[in-house]
Amino acid sequence: MIHEILPVGMLQCNCSVFGDEQSWEAMVVDPGDDIARVLQIVTRHGLTVTAIVITHAHIDHIGGAQKLKQATGAPVYSKPR
């Protein structure tokens, strides 16, 4: 299991990248608005993002999720209201 945590966006909230070392698939949780750094981690580990998860509605998470979805094609999941 690959797990990296990085503070992202203007609010410096933690983003987590979880990767499976057998399938090389990754899930990004709360990507924030620093997608270049997130993608560097994904690339460094040879991962493919297959899911983006938003745990709360900070504006930087919502905007970051959209940018990461555009870059990877991965679906975005959030808690239903």
C-alpha angles and dihedrals in degrees: 000000000000115000124173127172124200132172109239142181132014091305093049092224117168120266119196127206113198118189133184112223092206102048096024089224121141139202119204117205120202097349097191120195100303101087095154090064092045091051091049089059092046092049094044090057095041092241133155115216108232100165138028117197127195114197097182138013104252107151092238091056093051093047092043092050090054092050092047091048090053091050097046109019090231118147120251120231126192137169111276116243 
